[in-house]
Amino acid sequence: MNKTICLLPGDGIGPEILAQGVACIKAVIERFNCAIDFSEALIGGAAIDAGGDPLPRKTIDACLAADAVYLGAVGGPKWDGLPMDKRPEKGLLGIRKALDLFANLRPATLWPELAKACLLRPDIAARGLDLVVVRELTGDIYFGQPRGIEERDGVRTGFNTMIYDENEIERIAKIAFDLAMTRRKIVCSIDKSNVLEASRLWREKVIEVARRYPEVRLTHMYVDNAAMQLVRDPSQFDVILTGNIFGDILSDESAAITGSLGMLPSASLGEKNPGLFEPIHGSAPDIAGQDKANPLATIISGAMLLETGLKMPAEAAAILKAVSETLKAGYRTADIMEDGKKLVGCREMGAEVVKRIKQA
């Protein structure tokens, strides 16, 4: 039976970059004679424009029927004036919730070909940058209740609730420790247990889970220190385990120091339902439709989809090898451009990767 990938192009540059990711997967299908089908559905602003809902029920059903979900990007200023529950971002949060995708994996790797793009001092970058942020995705302050804006003593007051139960902490910790076993066997758990009760429970539960993984070295770090250490010496990190809001911030920081958000993928995973794979950058509406976007993060996300979502490691490796060879050949989009390299657009960059997948 053929495996199915549900495509969610989304908004802004989403359709452009996803088209290149799909082209690479189709090249893999041709080379390895794979059996993969595609479906497509609306999410975010595109879904709002079509029917007023950022996450239609038929989109959820299409994702549930697939083996993996491949997303471009959502959002843009066009929809900024809508109520919070009708904005495009609610579609992204909603599909994660609907699929119970509680674990977000964000690798941050400095590609050797792009070492000059790294924002760190050369001596720091030379120590290496190869880490994964494992972020809990469906709890914490983004989803905790109660929440809202109300008047208190004549003053408008906004409030949110940071909340985790031990089962939520345990399942995300297991993801991190299992991942560490395939890497350098180091987990750094990030919290703020010196002031937050939710973080105290987090630390206690992570320590408990760590006992099942005697080969993995567990360390702890407060989130403010972690933000500093990522810039001071990212080579000390292997797997970073943390909650939703801390992970949101730290994963963007770890991505930015590599030099370009246009190079980094992500995966959102659960226990049963299909995973969702997407680049970590946004919809970049300012360059949408101009063939300027860097599709490589989306293409690399497609490799993660094949390896993690569809259990096709050889096919995933073929894409990553083609990306590396394309960079070595000197092709660059504007966000990673440097002297002496060849500036190309979104379509040409994708075509160069496809060519190398087929040539192998």
C-alpha angles and dihedrals in degrees: 000000000000120000117235131218117198111214120213105183094177123175143329111003090353097102092046097051095039090054089060092047090052091048089057093049090049089052088053090049089054095046098045097030091237126177105231128144129192134221127181136211141171127257137164121001093352089058091046091053091049099045113350096257123101090208115029118198091242089059091055090048092049091051093047090051092054132080093227138003123227116198132191109192140294137216141034142174091276089079100035093108095060123103114271093254092054101046121112093250089065087066091058094045089045097053091049089052094044091053092041091235099172100162124067116192116197115178117200111197130165106223109220090229090059100044091123090059093061112115093215127091111276092246091054094045090050090065089066139251116226115135141133125218111213104200125186104234114188105045139045126069095332093066105018121121138255100047135148149090119281141154116263119182089341094309125108107239130189121204140178132180126233106208139161132167122210094253092057090050093047096053095049091045090054090054090053096047093045089052092048090055088063093048134035094318098242125126122186111193114207121207144132097237094151090074110010125074091203088057092049090058089044092056094045093051094045090053089051092052091046091064088070090058106054091166092060120083111222123203131174131217135177112243096242091054091045091056089055095044092053088063097036098049119348091173089080091069128082108157119008114200119195148136130274104273097036090046092049091058100037095046091055090048093050090049095048095054090061087068104250136043085204091077104052130089134197140200129205112202140183136180101262115001126076117282124243120230124194144144114265095233125090134249095278095208091182091072100029114135093012099099090239102113122111107238096187097095088054092046090050089048086056088056089052088050092054095045101039103022102038100021093237104136098163092053091047091050090053091059094047091049090051091050091051092048091049091053092046088053088061103251114150138171117218096267093059099030120138136171115290096021131110116255113220137169132241096274096046093048090052091047092053091054091047091051091055093047089055095043096055 
